[in-house]
Amino acid sequence: MNYAVTVTSVPFVGFLSFCRDLPEVQAFASDAPQALRLAADQIARVLHEHRHQGRALPLPSPLQPGECWLAPSPD
């Protein structure tokens, strides 16, 4: 499953990536590609925790302007 992720430039800090459907996913990085890689890792971790705890996986919301689809990192 792919999830919608936003990457935002934060002046003097770097880049923040986050996912509306998985609020636990938030990553700071020095560049946008790294922020996306970290978000993909976090998406995989959050989905693993949901499965491990027997919780339903959140369905991805439709893509909104400024977002991109991101697949979880492979396990």
C-alpha positions as a printed NumPy array, in Angstrom:
array([[ 0.   ,  0.   ,  0.   ],
       [ 1.221,  3.501, -0.811],
       [ 0.497,  6.428,  1.499],
       [ 0.325, 10.131,  0.754],
       [ 3.32 , 11.985,  2.17 ],
       [ 4.14 , 15.676,  2.28 ],
       [ 7.681, 17.031,  2.36 ],
       [ 8.042, 20.602,  3.582],
       [11.116, 22.79 ,  3.688],
       [11.773, 24.185,  7.169],
       [14.044, 27.25 ,  7.012],
       [17.418, 26.815,  8.734],
       [16.501, 23.233,  9.749],
       [16.039, 21.062,  6.655],
       [13.024, 19.107,  5.486],
       [10.058, 17.591,  7.301],
       [ 8.075, 14.678,  5.904],
       [ 4.755, 13.559,  7.331],
       [ 1.786, 11.348,  6.492],
       [-1.82 , 12.38 ,  7.199],
       [-3.023,  8.774,  7.457],
       [-0.264,  7.732,  9.854],
       [ 0.333, 10.629, 12.255],
       [ 3.207,  8.736, 13.893],
       [ 5.199,  9.256, 10.678],
       [ 7.257, 12.441, 10.957],
       [10.859, 12.777,  9.877],
       [13.39 , 15.605,  9.744],
       [16.297, 15.4  ,  7.318],
       [18.867, 17.617,  5.644],
       [17.367, 17.078,  2.174],
       [14.029, 16.064,  0.659],
       [15.119, 12.628, -0.66 ],
       [16.44 , 11.677,  2.771],
       [13.189, 12.877,  4.39 ],
       [11.263, 10.579,  2.03 ],
       [13.548,  7.607,  2.791],
       [13.072,  8.145,  6.526],
       [ 9.301,  8.446,  6.052],
       [ 9.248,  5.161,  4.095],
       [11.121,  3.472,  6.96 ],
       [ 8.676,  4.889,  9.49 ],
       [ 5.645,  3.85 ,  7.439],
       [ 6.986,  0.281,  7.407],
       [ 7.555,  0.403, 11.182],
       [ 4.084,  1.798, 11.932],
       [ 2.364, -0.768,  9.686],
       [ 4.379, -3.551, 11.348],
       [ 3.244, -2.306, 14.783],
       [-0.388, -2.24 , 13.644],
       [-0.135, -5.841, 12.372],
       [ 1.718, -7.007, 15.494],
       [-0.952, -5.467, 17.75 ],
       [-3.799, -6.904, 15.66 ],
       [-5.039, -3.471, 14.613],
       [-6.476, -2.77 , 11.182],
       [-4.171, -1.033,  8.74 ],
       [-5.365,  2.469,  7.894],
       [-6.449,  2.814,  4.287],
       [-4.655,  5.494,  2.297],
       [-6.574,  8.709,  1.726],
       [-6.787, 10.205, -1.764],
       [-3.752, 12.178, -2.814],
       [-4.023, 15.912, -2.168],
       [-2.096, 18.749, -3.837],
       [ 1.53 , 18.856, -2.694],
       [ 1.618, 15.197, -1.652],
       [ 3.326, 12.219, -3.266],
       [ 2.701,  8.507, -2.959],
       [ 5.233,  6.642, -0.862],
       [ 5.536,  2.899, -0.342],
       [ 6.85 ,  1.518,  2.934],
       [10.456,  0.349,  2.926],
       [10.787, -3.371,  2.284],
       [11.132, -5.453,  5.437]])
